Amino acid sequence: MRRLIFHVDVNSAFLSWEATRRVAEGEPDIRLIPSCISGDPKKRTSVVLAKSIPAKRFNVKTGEPISMALRKCPELYIAKPDFKLYKRYSKAFKDICRDYAPVVEEFSIDECFLDMTGTELIYPDPISTAYEIKNKIRDTLGFTVNVGVGSNKLLAKMASDFEKPDRVHTLFEDEIKSKLWPLPVGDLLMVGKSAAARLERAGINTVGELAGLERSRAERILGKKLGDQLHDYANGISNSPVTAQREAAKGYGISTTLNEDVTTLERANKILLGLADSVSARMRRDGAKTVCISVRIRTDEFKNRSHQTMLFEPTDVTSEIYNEAKRLFAELWDGSSPLRLIGITLSKVVFAEGEQLSLLTDEKHERNQKLDKAVDAIRSKFGAASVVRGTIYRSDVDVGKKFKE
């Protein structure tokens, strides 16, 4: 049976959802003017989370500092983020999708995959069905989406990224040559800036050129794992299933962009403790432990570096994660370059049912585990701010960009 997958992607989600709320309350539509969603423009930690199409014409980019965006477009209107609103609209559009598909996978807050395989008796014309879903979301909820239609998740997602907004696009196997291969290689899913640069240095500028490479050459340029994956992607090959439930987290991460540059080891360690405390608590809440800890930094010149270590045994203990993070940071930082971002990632996680317990008894480890459980219990009852570890000072850490990989 031929697979049929839809990918539904909200156009400029955060801004669209804010605009939808305002229009419903009789206010002007901020989608029609240069506008964006961002934090306080006086804080250098604020970045553009979403932008309108008129703002895009000024080359305002998602993820750039709001100060930079304002230099490009001084009249840029800034709306503050409202994550409760986003969560409500996210659920609403996905509920509509569930009315059509037997299996819906939540890919992110503003994206989902629909497995429409085997629904041809109910929906004999898949393109008309895609338009019906798109239009129902627009007419019922007040914001627009793109729907990509393909024979696997990769092709459906690539299709939904074609011309926006409020469109339906297809990308089937017989359309790969005409629609996928002419694209810049950097547009292919999973091709980051670094991979794109390596490919371009090797004379590979389009998806089609990557698809036509010998697989062994792609692996030499990109490394075996990534080269193999991207060669498949360039040829439209992907067997990833649409899963109704989100998979268990593969990693936990947290980073913070500092209000002031970090220039001393003492202050960096305070920040690392705050980050380790927060990310390890989230991991414990899911019953997970990590065997790989990494630290990343970004200098005031926007240069990124990272360093990681593998542990002999899984851990979820804050103090152990913090101590490893301190060691990694000391090896990573030159001691003089001002830092604007510090982050910790815990990966290669294991869960209780798959965990192999140590045969060695470590009293300190057990004592710290009990301490973490006590802290977690107090915070659960009285709030996150009820217990502050050791030398953490709230003024030092403005934790943001939490993610679960």
Buried (B, 14 or more C-beta within 10 A) or exposed (E): EEBBBBBBBBBBBBBBBBBBBBBEEEEEEBBEBBBBBBBEBEBBBBBBBBBBBBBBEBEBBBEBBBBEBBEBBEEBBBBEBBEEBBEEBBEBBBEBBEEBBBBBBBBEBBBBBBBBBEBBEEBEEBEEBBBBBBBBBBEEBBBBBBBBBBBBBBBBBBBBBBEBBBBBBBBBBEBBEEBBBEBEBBBBBEBEEEBBEBBEEBEBBBBBBBBEBEEEBBBEBBBEEBBBBBBBBBBBBBEEEBEEEEEEBEBBBBBBBBEEBBEEBEBBBBBBBBBBBBBBBBBBEBBBBBBBBBBBBBBBEEEEBEBBBEBEBBBBBBBBBBBBBBBBBBEBBEEEBEBBBBBBBBBBBBEEEEBEEEEEEEEEBEEBBEBBEEBBEEBEEEEEEEBEBEEBEEEBBBBBEEEBE
